[in-house]
């Protein structure tokens, strides 16, 4: 019987599911000596939560999770080092699958139908869910080994990744500026829908948008012109959570990062988050090249001329735009005043331990309910 699982929502996006059911292997798990000596059948059901959009768009196996590899990892654990408990077996399978590229969450059910009980029964199962917060960040690379079994990161004293300023949520919602761009597909519709999608994420409130500009690509291979805009948001999220939310929206629209400076279905950059200045492996604030990018400064200056970009090279936006070459950038449309982001509602502050979620996944094909397209 297939395992029914609750959808997994990452940064406001409901992920797809790849399921492998009834992986059947003889294993030697159990607390009794005869179980360790003679072995018995174990089964595993695995559901990996991933995005399959890029793979479907390109019909390319390398852009998705190979279910054969999922089955192999589950089988290797089932047949691997003996464990006393099937709880341990399930944990090892979850960690092995979470270690695979593109997997954000995994549900595992382990069956022990030949368990040594003293009554008639149909099956004994253990079912768990693990995601990158509770499993993958602490996963041991040696599949089937208990040597690297992590402490429970949710328990007192459990292992947690080190914090930095980008992980700190503000005491009150703060302002942030995001830059959006696209040069593939129906670009204006993509930008409108992406703004609406961001607006629906708990902890993000879109409060205004710039004019839409057309810009000549900067660097990279030959490609079409871009449409660009910037938006102002109020957010109760940390800078890193806001980055993850933007990357989640990019993922929905099939963002491909394989070609440096290549064409993009959607690009969302954090330009400024409440004046925060800092640098880490995955995030630099303010955006280190924003002060020299006409496709950021032109729409921003038209929208908020007196805004200030902090950090090195920063300054008043109207002054910065006068210092850069804007010959390849032109305003082509104003945001429609009917858009729901014009009259913002109070920002919802998410619970401290929750990933930002919405009620259902945003659509990637049509404008969100509540107003007209932004452009």
Secondary structure, DSSP 8 states (H G I E B T S, - for coil): --------EETTEE-EEEEEEEEEEEE--SSSHHHHHH-EEEEEEEEEEE--HHHHHHT-GGGS--HHHHHHHHHHHHTSS--S-HHHHHHHHHHHHHTSTT--EEEEEEE-TT---SS--S--EEEEEEETTTTGGG--SSTT-STT----TTSTT-------GGG---SS-EEEEEEEEE-SSSHHHHHHHHHHHHHHSTTEEEEEE--EEEE---SSSS---EEEEEEEEEE-S-HHHHHHHHHHHHHHTT---SSTT---S-EEEEEEETT--EE-SS-EES-TTGGG-HHHHHHHHHH-TT-EE-STT-EEHHHHHTTS--TTEEEEE---TTSGGGS--------TTS----SS---SSS--TTS----
